[in-house]
Amino acid sequence: MKHFVAHIFFLFVMVFPSTNLLCQKVLDKSMVRQLFPNTTKNVWIHLLEGSLDGTFGLQMVLGTDGHTCKGYYKATSTDEIYYFEGTDDESKITLTEFKDDGIPIGFIVGSYDGQRLSGLWRDKLKSNTMNLDLHYVDKFSVPMTNNCTDPDKIMYYSGKLHGQNITVQLYQHDKLSEFVMKSKNLNIKEATPFQNSLRLNYTFNLNGQDIVMSLDTTENDKLQITSANDIFTWSPETSIKFQCTEKLDFSTGYKMAFPTMGEKNFDAWILSKMKSMVKSADPNQKSKDKRWKYLSDIWSEIHYVDKNLVSGCIYAHDSRSIDPSKEQFTYDISSHKPLSVDALLNNDIELKKWLATYIDKYFQSMKAETKKQFSKSDFKYIYLTTDGLAVSTNFNTIYGEETMQVPYSEMHDILKDKYKYLAE
């Protein structure tokens, strides 16, 4: 292997591509053909497309004369192009990649049968390894920012049934659907398996009447309600879906699953807030030895939604830290802006002081390690849930996070009139 790398480096000094080629933003076959001598008659050039680490989109132009391989690849989220060369030996690919100063910055090893390149990418020090999976294409697809899928979805409905005001929240996850129905005298919380079913049914009794709520996932998430001889339909008043995006530059990268609800102010605000949690690389981290070593995973959890409010937490886990960082948020849909939980309360109420009695009460039944974790928290993570106001600790890789719930009914007298419906 040492002999191979030295041999490749020598070739590189002689035939390394021009800076103009590396500055191009679009890869094409002609770029790779120029890497081979005109006297080489048989050069097979393939376009490959796929992902690194199962998330980051890559495009590659791979040329081979049956033994020697040369070409370029790039991340679809940036314009940086990387040159590589190596060998093709009976479907086994061994490549070394270079930056524009001629120093090796990474290696690709794997197999290629003309249709699929499957293998591993390793950095220069071979301390960072990621799976590489590319497949043959006739032409590159338009680079997509959404390179992953997230099936989670949250819907909120409200209306009247038998004279009672009813609210319904549906949390649809990859393998589980959670149904939360509330009225003045009845609260139902039910989780059922969800395996890409087109219709989900929920049955309960209200004032002596059997009610069937049926969600048709093919009809814009409309909720069909059957009661006695009546059949009617509710459309979601608030609907939250999740999209994914990713970015990969020379030394850093992130992947992110963010919520959207078709309300431009919220969608722009939450995406900006989540991107702000991505740690930037220090200048010292951008050396050739730090290739793709600093990756971040950012995601959100929505704990409450209705036609007025959305509330939850954002998490960011960076490869440079052990525990993920965390921020809570509450967003007022009607005023198109984020707000603190204190803004839900009467002006003369200071939330943390008001919470003190509940915290003391909660401590009495806490386990010792949980109490220790709470005692170190500054209780800055306060957000809404379907069960009440949540106060949680920092996330800890050993203990996770602990959450104290304060029922909304206990807060009725301190809520502003606009938000008293939370306690009813």
Contacts in CASP RR format, 6 or more apart in sequence:
PFRMAT RR
TARGET T0000
AUTHOR 0000-0000-0000
METHOD contacts of the structure
MODEL  1
MKHFVAHIFFLFVMVFPSTNLLCQKVLDKSMVRQLFPNTTKNVWIHLLEG
SLDGTFGLQMVLGTDGHTCKGYYKATSTDEIYYFEGTDDESKITLTEFKD
DGIPIGFIVGSYDGQRLSGLWRDKLKSNTMNLDLHYVDKFSVPMTNNCTD
PDKIMYYSGKLHGQNITVQLYQHDKLSEFVMKSKNLNIKEATPFQNSLRL
NYTFNLNGQDIVMSLDTTENDKLQITSANDIFTWSPETSIKFQCTEKLDF
STGYKMAFPTMGEKNFDAWILSKMKSMVKSADPNQKSKDKRWKYLSDIWS
EIHYVDKNLVSGCIYAHDSRSIDPSKEQFTYDISSHKPLSVDALLNNDIE
LKKWLATYIDKYFQSMKAETKKQFSKSDFKYIYLTTDGLAVSTNFNTIYG
EETMQVPYSEMHDILKDKYKYLAE
4 86 0 8 1.000
4 87 0 8 1.000
4 94 0 8 1.000
5 96 0 8 1.000
5 104 0 8 1.000
8 85 0 8 1.000
8 86 0 8 1.000
8 96 0 8 1.000
8 104 0 8 1.000
9 96 0 8 1.000
9 102 0 8 1.000
9 104 0 8 1.000
11 85 0 8 1.000
12 85 0 8 1.000
12 98 0 8 1.000
12 102 0 8 1.000
13 102 0 8 1.000
15 35 0 8 1.000
16 83 0 8 1.000
16 98 0 8 1.000
16 102 0 8 1.000
17 31 0 8 1.000
17 34 0 8 1.000
17 35 0 8 1.000
17 83 0 8 1.000
19 100 0 8 1.000
21 31 0 8 1.000
21 34 0 8 1.000
21 72 0 8 1.000
21 81 0 8 1.000
22 72 0 8 1.000
22 81 0 8 1.000
22 83 0 8 1.000
22 100 0 8 1.000
23 81 0 8 1.000
24 31 0 8 1.000
24 81 0 8 1.000
25 79 0 8 1.000
25 81 0 8 1.000
27 47 0 8 1.000
27 59 0 8 1.000
27 60 0 8 1.000
27 61 0 8 1.000
27 72 0 8 1.000
27 73 0 8 1.000
27 74 0 8 1.000
27 81 0 8 1.000
27 140 0 8 1.000
28 61 0 8 1.000
29 45 0 8 1.000
29 47 0 8 1.000
29 61 0 8 1.000
31 61 0 8 1.000
31 71 0 8 1.000
31 72 0 8 1.000
32 45 0 8 1.000
32 61 0 8 1.000
32 62 0 8 1.000
32 63 0 8 1.000
32 70 0 8 1.000
32 71 0 8 1.000
32 72 0 8 1.000
33 43 0 8 1.000
33 45 0 8 1.000
35 63 0 8 1.000
35 70 0 8 1.000
35 71 0 8 1.000
35 85 0 8 1.000
36 43 0 8 1.000
36 63 0 8 1.000
36 65 0 8 1.000
36 68 0 8 1.000
36 70 0 8 1.000
40 65 0 8 1.000
42 65 0 8 1.000
42 66 0 8 1.000
43 63 0 8 1.000
43 64 0 8 1.000
43 65 0 8 1.000
44 63 0 8 1.000
44 64 0 8 1.000
44 65 0 8 1.000
44 66 0 8 1.000
45 61 0 8 1.000
45 62 0 8 1.000
45 63 0 8 1.000
46 61 0 8 1.000
46 62 0 8 1.000
46 63 0 8 1.000
46 114 0 8 1.000
46 136 0 8 1.000
47 59 0 8 1.000
47 60 0 8 1.000
47 61 0 8 1.000
47 136 0 8 1.000
47 137 0 8 1.000
47 138 0 8 1.000
47 139 0 8 1.000
47 140 0 8 1.000
48 59 0 8 1.000
48 60 0 8 1.000
48 61 0 8 1.000
48 62 0 8 1.000
48 73 0 8 1.000
48 117 0 8 1.000
48 134 0 8 1.000
48 135 0 8 1.000
48 136 0 8 1.000
48 137 0 8 1.000
49 57 0 8 1.000
49 58 0 8 1.000
49 59 0 8 1.000
49 60 0 8 1.000
49 134 0 8 1.000
49 135 0 8 1.000
49 137 0 8 1.000
49 140 0 8 1.000
49 141 0 8 1.000
50 57 0 8 1.000
50 58 0 8 1.000
50 59 0 8 1.000
50 133 0 8 1.000
50 134 0 8 1.000
50 135 0 8 1.000
51 57 0 8 1.000
51 58 0 8 1.000
51 132 0 8 1.000
51 133 0 8 1.000
51 134 0 8 1.000
51 147 0 8 1.000
52 58 0 8 1.000
52 75 0 8 1.000
52 121 0 8 1.000
52 130 0 8 1.000
52 131 0 8 1.000
52 132 0 8 1.000
52 248 0 8 1.000
53 130 0 8 1.000
53 131 0 8 1.000
53 295 0 8 1.000
54 131 0 8 1.000
54 133 0 8 1.000
55 147 0 8 1.000
55 148 0 8 1.000
55 246 0 8 1.000
55 255 0 8 1.000
56 75 0 8 1.000
56 77 0 8 1.000
56 147 0 8 1.000
56 246 0 8 1.000
56 248 0 8 1.000
56 253 0 8 1.000
56 255 0 8 1.000
57 75 0 8 1.000
57 76 0 8 1.000
57 77 0 8 1.000
57 147 0 8 1.000
57 246 0 8 1.000
57 248 0 8 1.000
58 73 0 8 1.000
58 74 0 8 1.000
58 75 0 8 1.000
58 76 0 8 1.000
58 132 0 8 1.000
58 134 0 8 1.000
59 73 0 8 1.000
59 74 0 8 1.000
59 76 0 8 1.000
59 140 0 8 1.000
59 143 0 8 1.000
60 71 0 8 1.000
60 72 0 8 1.000
60 73 0 8 1.000
60 117 0 8 1.000
60 134 0 8 1.000
61 71 0 8 1.000
61 72 0 8 1.000
61 73 0 8 1.000
62 69 0 8 1.000
62 71 0 8 1.000
62 112 0 8 1.000
62 117 0 8 1.000
63 69 0 8 1.000
63 70 0 8 1.000
63 71 0 8 1.000
64 70 0 8 1.000
64 88 0 8 1.000
66 88 0 8 1.000
67 87 0 8 1.000
67 88 0 8 1.000
67 89 0 8 1.000
68 85 0 8 1.000
68 86 0 8 1.000
68 87 0 8 1.000
68 88 0 8 1.000
69 84 0 8 1.000
69 85 0 8 1.000
69 86 0 8 1.000
69 87 0 8 1.000
69 88 0 8 1.000
69 93 0 8 1.000
69 95 0 8 1.000
70 83 0 8 1.000
70 84 0 8 1.000
70 85 0 8 1.000
70 86 0 8 1.000
71 83 0 8 1.000
71 84 0 8 1.000
71 85 0 8 1.000
72 81 0 8 1.000
72 82 0 8 1.000
72 83 0 8 1.000
72 84 0 8 1.000
73 81 0 8 1.000
73 82 0 8 1.000
73 84 0 8 1.000
73 97 0 8 1.000
74 80 0 8 1.000
74 81 0 8 1.000
74 82 0 8 1.000
75 247 0 8 1.000
75 248 0 8 1.000
75 249 0 8 1.000
76 143 0 8 1.000
76 144 0 8 1.000
76 147 0 8 1.000
77 143 0 8 1.000
77 145 0 8 1.000
77 147 0 8 1.000
77 246 0 8 1.000
77 247 0 8 1.000
77 248 0 8 1.000
78 247 0 8 1.000
78 248 0 8 1.000
78 249 0 8 1.000
80 249 0 8 1.000
80 250 0 8 1.000
82 97 0 8 1.000
82 98 0 8 1.000
82 99 0 8 1.000
82 105 0 8 1.000
83 97 0 8 1.000
83 98 0 8 1.000
83 100 0 8 1.000
84 95 0 8 1.000
84 96 0 8 1.000
84 97 0 8 1.000
84 98 0 8 1.000
84 108 0 8 1.000
85 95 0 8 1.000
85 96 0 8 1.000
85 98 0 8 1.000
86 93 0 8 1.000
86 94 0 8 1.000
86 95 0 8 1.000
86 96 0 8 1.000
87 93 0 8 1.000
87 94 0 8 1.000
88 112 0 8 1.000
91 111 0 8 1.000
91 112 0 8 1.000
91 113 0 8 1.000
92 109 0 8 1.000
92 110 0 8 1.000
92 111 0 8 1.000
93 108 0 8 1.000
93 109 0 8 1.000
93 110 0 8 1.000
93 111 0 8 1.000
93 112 0 8 1.000
93 117 0 8 1.000
93 119 0 8 1.000
94 107 0 8 1.000
94 108 0 8 1.000
94 109 0 8 1.000
94 110 0 8 1.000
95 107 0 8 1.000
95 108 0 8 1.000
95 109 0 8 1.000
96 104 0 8 1.000
96 106 0 8 1.000
96 107 0 8 1.000
97 104 0 8 1.000
97 105 0 8 1.000
97 106 0 8 1.000
97 107 0 8 1.000
97 108 0 8 1.000
98 104 0 8 1.000
98 105 0 8 1.000
99 105 0 8 1.000
99 250 0 8 1.000
99 288 0 8 1.000
103 288 0 8 1.000
104 124 0 8 1.000
105 123 0 8 1.000
105 124 0 8 1.000
105 288 0 8 1.000
105 291 0 8 1.000
106 121 0 8 1.000
106 122 0 8 1.000
106 123 0 8 1.000
106 124 0 8 1.000
106 291 0 8 1.000
107 121 0 8 1.000
107 122 0 8 1.000
107 124 0 8 1.000
107 126 0 8 1.000
108 119 0 8 1.000
108 120 0 8 1.000
108 121 0 8 1.000
108 122 0 8 1.000
108 132 0 8 1.000
109 119 0 8 1.000
109 120 0 8 1.000
109 122 0 8 1.000
110 117 0 8 1.000
110 118 0 8 1.000
110 119 0 8 1.000
110 120 0 8 1.000
110 132 0 8 1.000
111 117 0 8 1.000
111 118 0 8 1.000
111 119 0 8 1.000
112 118 0 8 1.000
114 136 0 8 1.000
115 135 0 8 1.000
115 136 0 8 1.000
116 133 0 8 1.000
116 134 0 8 1.000
116 135 0 8 1.000
116 136 0 8 1.000
117 132 0 8 1.000
117 133 0 8 1.000
117 134 0 8 1.000
117 135 0 8 1.000
118 132 0 8 1.000
118 133 0 8 1.000
118 134 0 8 1.000
119 131 0 8 1.000
119 132 0 8 1.000
119 133 0 8 1.000
120 129 0 8 1.000
120 130 0 8 1.000
120 131 0 8 1.000
120 132 0 8 1.000
121 129 0 8 1.000
121 130 0 8 1.000
121 131 0 8 1.000
121 132 0 8 1.000
122 128 0 8 1.000
122 129 0 8 1.000
123 129 0 8 1.000
123 289 0 8 1.000
123 291 0 8 1.000
123 292 0 8 1.000
123 293 0 8 1.000
124 288 0 8 1.000
124 289 0 8 1.000
124 291 0 8 1.000
125 289 0 8 1.000
127 293 0 8 1.000
128 291 0 8 1.000
128 292 0 8 1.000
128 293 0 8 1.000
130 292 0 8 1.000
145 245 0 8 1.000
145 246 0 8 1.000
146 243 0 8 1.000
146 244 0 8 1.000
146 245 0 8 1.000
147 244 0 8 1.000
147 245 0 8 1.000
147 246 0 8 1.000
148 244 0 8 1.000
148 246 0 8 1.000
148 255 0 8 1.000
148 257 0 8 1.000
149 244 0 8 1.000
150 242 0 8 1.000
150 243 0 8 1.000
150 244 0 8 1.000
150 257 0 8 1.000
151 172 0 8 1.000
151 173 0 8 1.000
151 174 0 8 1.000
152 171 0 8 1.000
152 172 0 8 1.000
152 173 0 8 1.000
152 174 0 8 1.000
152 241 0 8 1.000
152 242 0 8 1.000
152 257 0 8 1.000
153 170 0 8 1.000
153 171 0 8 1.000
153 172 0 8 1.000
153 221 0 8 1.000
153 239 0 8 1.000
153 240 0 8 1.000
153 241 0 8 1.000
153 242 0 8 1.000
154 169 0 8 1.000
154 170 0 8 1.000
154 171 0 8 1.000
154 172 0 8 1.000
154 238 0 8 1.000
154 239 0 8 1.000
154 240 0 8 1.000
154 259 0 8 1.000
154 302 0 8 1.000
154 305 0 8 1.000
155 168 0 8 1.000
155 169 0 8 1.000
155 170 0 8 1.000
155 172 0 8 1.000
155 215 0 8 1.000
155 221 0 8 1.000
155 223 0 8 1.000
155 236 0 8 1.000
155 238 0 8 1.000
155 239 0 8 1.000
155 240 0 8 1.000
156 167 0 8 1.000
156 168 0 8 1.000
156 169 0 8 1.000
156 236 0 8 1.000
156 237 0 8 1.000
156 238 0 8 1.000
156 239 0 8 1.000
156 305 0 8 1.000
156 306 0 8 1.000
156 307 0 8 1.000
157 167 0 8 1.000
157 168 0 8 1.000
157 169 0 8 1.000
157 170 0 8 1.000
157 223 0 8 1.000
157 234 0 8 1.000
157 235 0 8 1.000
157 236 0 8 1.000
157 237 0 8 1.000
158 165 0 8 1.000
158 166 0 8 1.000
158 167 0 8 1.000
158 168 0 8 1.000
158 234 0 8 1.000
158 237 0 8 1.000
158 306 0 8 1.000
158 307 0 8 1.000
159 165 0 8 1.000
159 166 0 8 1.000
159 167 0 8 1.000
159 234 0 8 1.000
160 166 0 8 1.000
161 183 0 8 1.000
161 206 0 8 1.000
161 211 0 8 1.000
161 225 0 8 1.000
161 227 0 8 1.000
162 206 0 8 1.000
162 207 0 8 1.000
162 209 0 8 1.000
162 227 0 8 1.000
164 183 0 8 1.000
164 184 0 8 1.000
164 185 0 8 1.000
164 206 0 8 1.000
164 207 0 8 1.000
165 183 0 8 1.000
165 184 0 8 1.000
166 181 0 8 1.000
166 182 0 8 1.000
166 183 0 8 1.000
166 206 0 8 1.000
167 181 0 8 1.000
167 182 0 8 1.000
167 183 0 8 1.000
167 306 0 8 1.000
168 179 0 8 1.000
168 180 0 8 1.000
168 181 0 8 1.000
168 182 0 8 1.000
168 213 0 8 1.000
168 223 0 8 1.000
168 234 0 8 1.000
169 179 0 8 1.000
169 180 0 8 1.000
169 305 0 8 1.000
169 306 0 8 1.000
169 386 0 8 1.000
170 177 0 8 1.000
170 178 0 8 1.000
170 179 0 8 1.000
170 180 0 8 1.000
170 215 0 8 1.000
170 221 0 8 1.000
170 223 0 8 1.000
171 177 0 8 1.000
171 178 0 8 1.000
171 180 0 8 1.000
172 178 0 8 1.000
172 194 0 8 1.000
172 217 0 8 1.000
173 194 0 8 1.000
174 194 0 8 1.000
175 193 0 8 1.000
175 194 0 8 1.000
175 195 0 8 1.000
176 191 0 8 1.000
176 192 0 8 1.000
176 193 0 8 1.000
176 194 0 8 1.000
177 191 0 8 1.000
177 192 0 8 1.000
177 193 0 8 1.000
177 194 0 8 1.000
177 200 0 8 1.000
178 189 0 8 1.000
178 190 0 8 1.000
178 191 0 8 1.000
179 188 0 8 1.000
179 189 0 8 1.000
179 190 0 8 1.000
179 191 0 8 1.000
179 192 0 8 1.000
179 200 0 8 1.000
179 202 0 8 1.000
179 213 0 8 1.000
180 188 0 8 1.000
180 189 0 8 1.000
180 386 0 8 1.000
181 187 0 8 1.000
181 188 0 8 1.000
181 202 0 8 1.000
181 204 0 8 1.000
181 213 0 8 1.000
182 188 0 8 1.000
183 206 0 8 1.000
184 424 0 8 1.000
186 204 0 8 1.000
186 206 0 8 1.000
188 202 0 8 1.000
188 204 0 8 1.000
189 386 0 8 1.000
190 202 0 8 1.000
192 200 0 8 1.000
192 202 0 8 1.000
194 200 0 8 1.000
197 217 0 8 1.000
198 216 0 8 1.000
198 217 0 8 1.000
198 218 0 8 1.000
199 214 0 8 1.000
199 215 0 8 1.000
199 216 0 8 1.000
199 217 0 8 1.000
200 214 0 8 1.000
200 215 0 8 1.000
200 217 0 8 1.000
201 212 0 8 1.000
201 213 0 8 1.000
201 214 0 8 1.000
201 215 0 8 1.000
202 212 0 8 1.000
202 213 0 8 1.000
202 214 0 8 1.000
202 215 0 8 1.000
203 210 0 8 1.000
203 211 0 8 1.000
203 212 0 8 1.000
203 213 0 8 1.000
204 210 0 8 1.000
204 211 0 8 1.000
204 213 0 8 1.000
205 211 0 8 1.000
206 227 0 8 1.000
209 227 0 8 1.000
209 228 0 8 1.000
210 227 0 8 1.000
211 225 0 8 1.000
211 226 0 8 1.000
211 227 0 8 1.000
212 225 0 8 1.000
212 226 0 8 1.000
212 227 0 8 1.000
213 223 0 8 1.000
213 224 0 8 1.000
213 225 0 8 1.000
213 226 0 8 1.000
214 223 0 8 1.000
214 224 0 8 1.000
214 225 0 8 1.000
214 226 0 8 1.000
215 221 0 8 1.000
215 222 0 8 1.000
215 223 0 8 1.000
215 224 0 8 1.000
216 222 0 8 1.000
216 224 0 8 1.000
220 235 0 8 1.000
221 235 0 8 1.000
221 236 0 8 1.000
221 239 0 8 1.000
222 233 0 8 1.000
222 234 0 8 1.000
222 235 0 8 1.000
222 236 0 8 1.000
223 233 0 8 1.000
223 234 0 8 1.000
223 235 0 8 1.000
223 236 0 8 1.000
224 231 0 8 1.000
224 232 0 8 1.000
224 233 0 8 1.000
225 231 0 8 1.000
225 232 0 8 1.000
225 233 0 8 1.000
225 234 0 8 1.000
237 306 0 8 1.000
237 307 0 8 1.000
238 261 0 8 1.000
238 305 0 8 1.000
238 306 0 8 1.000
238 307 0 8 1.000
238 310 0 8 1.000
238 333 0 8 1.000
239 261 0 8 1.000
240 259 0 8 1.000
240 260 0 8 1.000
240 261 0 8 1.000
240 302 0 8 1.000
240 305 0 8 1.000
240 310 0 8 1.000
241 259 0 8 1.000
241 260 0 8 1.000
241 261 0 8 1.000
242 257 0 8 1.000
242 258 0 8 1.000
242 259 0 8 1.000
242 260 0 8 1.000
243 257 0 8 1.000
243 258 0 8 1.000
243 260 0 8 1.000
244 255 0 8 1.000
244 256 0 8 1.000
244 257 0 8 1.000
244 258 0 8 1.000
245 255 0 8 1.000
245 256 0 8 1.000
245 258 0 8 1.000
246 253 0 8 1.000
246 254 0 8 1.000
246 255 0 8 1.000
246 256 0 8 1.000
247 253 0 8 1.000
247 254 0 8 1.000
248 292 0 8 1.000
250 286 0 8 1.000
250 291 0 8 1.000
250 292 0 8 1.000
251 281 0 8 1.000
251 285 0 8 1.000
251 286 0 8 1.000
251 287 0 8 1.000
251 290 0 8 1.000
251 291 0 8 1.000
251 292 0 8 1.000
251 293 0 8 1.000
251 294 0 8 1.000
252 280 0 8 1.000
252 281 0 8 1.000
252 285 0 8 1.000
252 292 0 8 1.000
252 294 0 8 1.000
252 295 0 8 1.000
252 296 0 8 1.000
253 278 0 8 1.000
253 292 0 8 1.000
253 294 0 8 1.000
253 295 0 8 1.000
253 296 0 8 1.000
254 278 0 8 1.000
254 295 0 8 1.000
254 296 0 8 1.000
254 297 0 8 1.000
254 298 0 8 1.000
255 295 0 8 1.000
255 296 0 8 1.000
255 297 0 8 1.000
255 298 0 8 1.000
256 274 0 8 1.000
256 275 0 8 1.000
256 278 0 8 1.000
256 297 0 8 1.000
256 298 0 8 1.000
256 299 0 8 1.000
257 298 0 8 1.000
257 299 0 8 1.000
257 300 0 8 1.000
258 270 0 8 1.000
258 271 0 8 1.000
258 274 0 8 1.000
258 298 0 8 1.000
258 300 0 8 1.000
259 270 0 8 1.000
259 300 0 8 1.000
259 302 0 8 1.000
259 310 0 8 1.000
260 266 0 8 1.000
260 267 0 8 1.000
260 270 0 8 1.000
261 267 0 8 1.000
261 310 0 8 1.000
263 333 0 8 1.000
263 336 0 8 1.000
265 336 0 8 1.000
265 337 0 8 1.000
266 310 0 8 1.000
266 331 0 8 1.000
266 333 0 8 1.000
266 336 0 8 1.000
269 331 0 8 1.000
269 337 0 8 1.000
269 338 0 8 1.000
270 300 0 8 1.000
270 329 0 8 1.000
270 331 0 8 1.000
273 314 0 8 1.000
273 327 0 8 1.000
273 329 0 8 1.000
274 298 0 8 1.000
274 300 0 8 1.000
274 314 0 8 1.000
274 316 0 8 1.000
275 298 0 8 1.000
277 296 0 8 1.000
277 298 0 8 1.000
277 314 0 8 1.000
277 316 0 8 1.000
277 325 0 8 1.000
277 327 0 8 1.000
278 296 0 8 1.000
278 298 0 8 1.000
278 316 0 8 1.000
279 294 0 8 1.000
279 296 0 8 1.000
279 316 0 8 1.000
279 318 0 8 1.000
279 320 0 8 1.000
281 290 0 8 1.000
281 294 0 8 1.000
285 293 0 8 1.000
285 294 0 8 1.000
293 319 0 8 1.000
294 318 0 8 1.000
294 319 0 8 1.000
294 320 0 8 1.000
295 318 0 8 1.000
295 319 0 8 1.000
296 316 0 8 1.000
296 317 0 8 1.000
296 318 0 8 1.000
296 319 0 8 1.000
297 316 0 8 1.000
297 317 0 8 1.000
298 314 0 8 1.000
298 315 0 8 1.000
298 316 0 8 1.000
298 317 0 8 1.000
299 314 0 8 1.000
299 315 0 8 1.000
300 312 0 8 1.000
300 313 0 8 1.000
300 314 0 8 1.000
300 315 0 8 1.000
301 312 0 8 1.000
301 313 0 8 1.000
301 315 0 8 1.000
302 310 0 8 1.000
302 311 0 8 1.000
302 312 0 8 1.000
303 311 0 8 1.000
303 312 0 8 1.000
303 313 0 8 1.000
303 383 0 8 1.000
303 384 0 8 1.000
303 385 0 8 1.000
303 386 0 8 1.000
303 390 0 8 1.000
304 310 0 8 1.000
304 311 0 8 1.000
304 312 0 8 1.000
304 383 0 8 1.000
304 384 0 8 1.000
304 385 0 8 1.000
304 386 0 8 1.000
305 311 0 8 1.000
307 333 0 8 1.000
308 332 0 8 1.000
308 333 0 8 1.000
308 334 0 8 1.000
308 419 0 8 1.000
309 330 0 8 1.000
309 331 0 8 1.000
309 332 0 8 1.000
309 333 0 8 1.000
309 384 0 8 1.000
309 419 0 8 1.000
310 330 0 8 1.000
310 331 0 8 1.000
310 333 0 8 1.000
311 328 0 8 1.000
311 329 0 8 1.000
311 330 0 8 1.000
311 331 0 8 1.000
311 383 0 8 1.000
311 384 0 8 1.000
311 385 0 8 1.000
312 328 0 8 1.000
312 329 0 8 1.000
312 330 0 8 1.000
312 383 0 8 1.000
312 384 0 8 1.000
313 326 0 8 1.000
313 327 0 8 1.000
313 328 0 8 1.000
313 329 0 8 1.000
313 381 0 8 1.000
313 383 0 8 1.000
313 392 0 8 1.000
314 326 0 8 1.000
314 327 0 8 1.000
314 328 0 8 1.000
314 329 0 8 1.000
315 324 0 8 1.000
315 325 0 8 1.000
315 326 0 8 1.000
315 395 0 8 1.000
316 324 0 8 1.000
316 325 0 8 1.000
316 326 0 8 1.000
317 324 0 8 1.000
317 325 0 8 1.000
318 324 0 8 1.000
318 325 0 8 1.000
322 397 0 8 1.000
323 394 0 8 1.000
323 395 0 8 1.000
323 396 0 8 1.000
323 397 0 8 1.000
324 395 0 8 1.000
326 381 0 8 1.000
326 394 0 8 1.000
326 395 0 8 1.000
326 401 0 8 1.000
328 380 0 8 1.000
328 381 0 8 1.000
328 382 0 8 1.000
328 383 0 8 1.000
328 392 0 8 1.000
329 338 0 8 1.000
329 383 0 8 1.000
330 338 0 8 1.000
330 339 0 8 1.000
330 340 0 8 1.000
330 341 0 8 1.000
330 344 0 8 1.000
330 383 0 8 1.000
330 384 0 8 1.000
331 337 0 8 1.000
331 338 0 8 1.000
331 339 0 8 1.000
332 338 0 8 1.000
332 339 0 8 1.000
332 343 0 8 1.000
341 351 0 8 1.000
341 382 0 8 1.000
341 383 0 8 1.000
341 384 0 8 1.000
341 389 0 8 1.000
342 349 0 8 1.000
342 350 0 8 1.000
342 351 0 8 1.000
344 415 0 8 1.000
344 416 0 8 1.000
344 419 0 8 1.000
344 422 0 8 1.000
345 351 0 8 1.000
345 354 0 8 1.000
345 411 0 8 1.000
345 414 0 8 1.000
345 415 0 8 1.000
345 416 0 8 1.000
346 414 0 8 1.000
346 415 0 8 1.000
346 416 0 8 1.000
349 414 0 8 1.000
351 382 0 8 1.000
352 379 0 8 1.000
354 414 0 8 1.000
355 379 0 8 1.000
355 391 0 8 1.000
355 406 0 8 1.000
358 404 0 8 1.000
358 406 0 8 1.000
358 410 0 8 1.000
359 374 0 8 1.000
359 379 0 8 1.000
359 391 0 8 1.000
359 404 0 8 1.000
362 374 0 8 1.000
362 404 0 8 1.000
363 371 0 8 1.000
363 374 0 8 1.000
366 374 0 8 1.000
369 399 0 8 1.000
370 399 0 8 1.000
370 402 0 8 1.000
373 393 0 8 1.000
373 396 0 8 1.000
373 399 0 8 1.000
373 402 0 8 1.000
374 393 0 8 1.000
374 402 0 8 1.000
374 404 0 8 1.000
376 393 0 8 1.000
377 393 0 8 1.000
377 394 0 8 1.000
379 391 0 8 1.000
381 390 0 8 1.000
381 391 0 8 1.000
381 392 0 8 1.000
381 393 0 8 1.000
381 394 0 8 1.000
382 389 0 8 1.000
382 390 0 8 1.000
382 391 0 8 1.000
382 392 0 8 1.000
383 389 0 8 1.000
383 390 0 8 1.000
383 392 0 8 1.000
384 390 0 8 1.000
384 422 0 8 1.000
385 405 0 8 1.000
387 405 0 8 1.000
387 407 0 8 1.000
388 405 0 8 1.000
388 406 0 8 1.000
388 407 0 8 1.000
388 408 0 8 1.000
388 422 0 8 1.000
389 405 0 8 1.000
389 406 0 8 1.000
389 408 0 8 1.000
389 411 0 8 1.000
390 403 0 8 1.000
390 404 0 8 1.000
390 405 0 8 1.000
390 406 0 8 1.000
391 403 0 8 1.000
391 404 0 8 1.000
391 406 0 8 1.000
392 401 0 8 1.000
392 402 0 8 1.000
392 403 0 8 1.000
392 404 0 8 1.000
393 401 0 8 1.000
393 402 0 8 1.000
393 403 0 8 1.000
394 401 0 8 1.000
395 401 0 8 1.000
408 415 0 8 1.000
408 422 0 8 1.000
408 423 0 8 1.000
409 423 0 8 1.000
411 422 0 8 1.000
411 423 0 8 1.000
412 420 0 8 1.000
412 423 0 8 1.000
412 424 0 8 1.000
415 422 0 8 1.000
415 423 0 8 1.000
END
